[in-house]
Amino acid sequence: MKKKCFVVQGFGTKTDLANGRMINLDASYGVIKQAVEAAGLECVRADEIIHSGTIDIPMYEQLLRADLVIADLSTYNVNAAFELGVRYGLRPRATIVVAESEFKSPFDVNHIVIRRYKHLGEDVGVQEAKRFATDLTKAIREILKEGRVDSPVYSMLPLRPPSESVAPEAPAAPSPAPATSPSGLAATVSLPQGPSPRRRVTRGLGGSVDGLSVTSEAGSLPMPSPSRGLRAPAERSMPTAPVEAADVPKESAKTLMERARAAIKASDFAEARVVLEELLKVNPQDPHVLQQLALATFKSKQPNPEQALRDAHAILIRLSPDTTNDPETLGLWGAVHKRLWDLQKLPDCLDQSISAYQRGFMLRQDYYNGINLAYLLDVRAVESAKVGHFDEAIADSVTARKVRKDVIRYVTPRLEEDIGDETKFWMLATMWEAALGLGDDQAMAQWSKKLGELNVPQWMRESQQFQGARLRQVHAEWKALSPSAVGPKT
């Protein structure tokens, strides 16, 4: 039977709250899986496992039984760190830790070997993917061949790992009389037996701690006798409940997410919304699922644009947009309120959108939040000028120009990165819009030519042109309303 590797990692796009960067962990997993399979192992991540109910049971089983575990600590994933700790406690060998290059090791893992890879945010570059996959495949083969202890638990403590075997069903027999401890208390307690087949778990520890026998690989450790009357159960099975066929999912979380992404790419947001609602039942607290569901919801415009926005608003509330430091949530919160402003022209919606994009831009220094912030500052400048608040209008207009210059500064070095056409399109579209906002016709022509060379869906080009038309309209209104055009207010 082929050996199995279990990858401990989040899925989808997650925010590194230490620096505001978005990391597409699915792209990382693709490289890891390539390396694992090249080493001759089967590779699985939790979201690929089809299960009923909670993922906890199959996750713990994988941490115990997998021939190899690779834990990716990128984005300071608490769940990944916890599962890594469980693995270290269960198995002395065959655990590999990886992380994105900007991950800063906490003190307690400074002495652990962490294999690094460079992530561009949306993807891992082609050359970097090749390098990391090659190095990881080599490391996997060496680790499995040499069998060195890599768990800090087993390195620091003289313990023997747990083992398990399946015990056949046997007829019931009278329980022997319990032994007594020196204190006179019964040294055993009976535990109810689980359903067949039952699993025998041998702790392999001699002496006793709270009634569990303890040994080291070097021999027995002297331990004081217990006085609480406990013993390790000779047989144990995980409690299970009958599962109805209708309750068993037909697709894994990974498959559902792939379907949702394909629907979004095809602009079928209604279908994406249905699939993501199904995925949410499997992962009800996952921020990425909630974010993608909010996006698909407001873009679906069903049952009508306003209600779709309000539904998306309700989804994002679960991510605490007023206090979050997640730039992705803030960007979506800004987008929902931007569209509500377009529909209702309520000043509070405009202010909410500006506030969200501003916070997101400060945290992430990215083109999406930045270019939307600049546009909305110009919109608010026009609205302020309409009611004669020219000081506020000028302040917003000046800030908008500054933000566009900052966006250009942040995006320019990234254009040299090894990224796909769609990501590059949005970067170039941002540079084009920033040039439009600054009145730089020469730069606009340069970016427009580069945009035309990319192979992207038509809706992306339509989105770029629509936003450009709106910005031109706003600037025309500002030119007509600015103090230099209307003269001092009396």
Summary of the structure (lengths in Angstrom):
residues: 490
radius of gyration: 28.9
end to end distance: 87.1
largest distance: 101.9
contacts: 1499
relative contact order: 0.07
helix: 55%
strand: 11%
